[in-house]
Amino acid sequence: MIRDITKADFEQFWPTFSTVIQAQETYAFEPDMTIDEAFTLWCESSIRAFVYVEDNLVLGTYYIKPNAMGPSRHICNCGYMVSNDARGKGIARLMCEHSQITALTLGFDAMQFNSVVSTNEVAVKLWQKLGFSIIGTIPKAYKHAHLGLVDSYVMYKWLRT
């Protein structure tokens, strides 16, 4: 169900990706980003990117990459997207669990989300259920399309036991 992404997978998922970034409610990506720019950002600038596929439909995707370089390269960063039709089916949870295993396999010790929009309550609660802590709040860090300036959270989890 979860496997490495291909260009064709990304192209199939593009309508969802484009809708998410244009909504300006959860991702700090340029809303007018092209599919090629998005593919480069999501897939090519990451160590790896994956898709969740069911019945030949791409219902979700995530990437994994180092959060920083040098002495901080042991912490990774991930981003996740799920299609509207698949929300509430546990796909984000499965991808996050998969990403933590992948992170350990790639040699990372921890995972950090740099900017979880505070109004994205479903994601915040899910990440907390999966063991992530809010370690900081960035006031007025995100210009939400409907709510104006809202806070973002930095969320973190140590992966090694």
WOWO-V312053 format. One record per backbone hydrogen bond with DSSP energy under -1.0 kcal/mol. NH is the residue of the N-H (numbers start at 0). CO is the residue of the C=O. If there is no record, write none. Layout:
nh	co
NH	CO
NH	CO
//
This chain:
nh	co
2	50
4	48
9	5
10	6
11	7
12	8
13	9
15	12
16	12
17	13
18	14
19	15
20	16
21	17
22	18
28	26
32	29
37	33
38	34
39	35
40	36
41	37
42	38
43	38
44	39
46	63
47	63
49	61
50	2
51	59
52	0
53	56
56	53
58	51
59	51
60	80
61	49
62	78
63	47
64	76
66	74
71	68
72	69
74	71
75	109
76	64
78	62
80	60
82	58
85	82
86	83
88	85
93	89
94	90
95	91
96	92
97	93
98	94
99	95
100	96
101	97
102	98
103	99
104	100
105	101
106	103
107	102
108	73
109	73
110	156
111	75
112	154
115	152
117	150
119	116
120	118
123	119
124	120
125	121
126	122
127	123
128	124
129	125
130	127
131	126
132	155
134	153
135	153
137	151
140	137
141	149
143	141
143	147
144	23
147	143
149	141
151	137
152	115
153	135
154	112
155	132
156	110
158	108
159	108
//
